[in-house]
């Protein structure tokens, strides 16, 4: 809501002059620019989720668990 009001009415300046000539409309420029960013993020996210989910995992997750031995990372206080 704030961005829509800012781009439709403009922000104030200390001189009090309006610069309607230099104003860029929010739609389509800013909406399109933001949608491109969202799509790029979603493509990268879908790549990691569907094609390569283990690339960000830790290698300790693939060690077979042994119920008789306490892991070395767990130490008593």
VENHU-V863909 format. One record per helix or strand. SS is the DSSP state (hx for helix, st for strand). FROM is the first residue (numbers start at 1). LEN is the number of residues. If there is no record, write none. Layout:
ss=<SS	SS>
from=<FROM	FROM>
len=<LEN	LEN>
This chain:
ss=<hx	hx	hx>
from=<2	26	59>
len=<8	26	4>
